[in-house]
Amino acid sequence: MTGRRMWQVVFMLGGFLAWAVQFTVIYGVTSTVCARGWADTTVLGAGIVPFTVAGTTLVAAVAAAAFLVHALRKHRRLQSADASVTDVFLIQGAVLISAFSIAAILWHGLPAFILPACS
């Protein structure tokens, strides 16, 4: 795989990477806080778990949205130019993966505001 193709694949999977980081941070912090008995700790007036989940969800959603916007712009440019089938596939994959990742990121962030932290 050439260097250019490798970066195209990494870009295509960017939304998944943002989702994976969010998932790891959310569950890592929640399990640590609950295991240590720190569930009542507050940060800036909010519980530590909802604060962490909200911050991580916001950062991950913005990152995935940035991948989505960039992929949509590239997709529009490729439609007007002669592009290889592989380039079109990778860009379309980036659009779909980024959109799916935004939905998954928001879905994983939602329970922190509905359920108690350590239940």
N, C-alpha and C positions, 0 to 999 in steps of 0.2 A: 504494500500500500504506500503510495507516495505521500509526501508531507501534506500536500494540498488536500488529498482525499481524507487523510486522517483528521485534519481540522474540520472538514465538512461533516464528518461523522460525529465528532465531538460537539460541534455546533448543533447538529440534528438532535443529539441526546441532551442538550443543555437544560431543557425543561425537566427531564427525568433527574438530572443531577441536582437541580434546585429542590425538587421534591424529596429526593433521598436525603439531602442535608437537613431539610426541615423535619422530616420524619425522625431522623436520628437524634437531632437536638431535642425535639419535643418529648420523645419517649425516654431519652437519656436523662433529661432534667426532671421529668415527672417521676421516674422510678427512683432517682437519687433523693429527691425531696421527700417522697413518701417513705422511703426506707430509713431516712435519717430523722424523720419526725419533724420536718421543717414546713409542713403544710400551712401553718398559720403565719409564716413569714410574709411580710409585705414589701413591695418595692414601689415607691412613688404612689402609695395609697392603694395599690392593687395587690392581690395575692401573687406570690412568686410564680406559680404555675400559669395562671391566666396571662400574666405580664410576659412571661417567656414565650408562651404559645402565640400571643398576639404579635409580639415583635418578630419572632421567627417566621410566622405566617406572612406578615407584611413584607419582609425582606425577600422571602422565597417567591411570593406572588409577583413582586416587582421584577425580580430576576427572570422569571418565566415569561412575564409579559414583555420584557425587553427582547428576549429571544423570539417571541411571537411577532412582535412588530418588525424586527429586523428580517425575519424569515418572510413575512408578507411583502416587505419592500423588495427583497431579492426575487420573490416569486413574480411580482409584477414586472421587474426588469427582465427576467428570463422569458416571459411570454412575448416580449417585443423583440427578442434577439434569438439567434440560432443557438440553442443550448443542447448539450448532449442529454440523452435520456437519463443517464446517471445523475447529472446535476439537477434535473427537474425532479427526479425521485427523491433525492436527498433534501431538497428544499420543501417539497410537499410533505415529506416525513417530518421535517422540523416544524412545519405549521401545525400538523395534527398532534404531534407529541407535545408541543408547547401548550396548545389549547387544552389537551387532556390533562397536562400537569397542573395548569392553573385550577381546573376543577378539582383535582385530587388534593392540591394544597389547601384550598378553601374547605374542602370536606374534612380534612384532618385537623384543621384549626377550629372548626365549629364546636366539637364536644367540650372543649375547655370552658366554654361560656354557658354550657347547658348543665353539665354534671359537676359535682364536687371534685376537688383535685385528687383526693386519695380514697376513692370509694371502690 
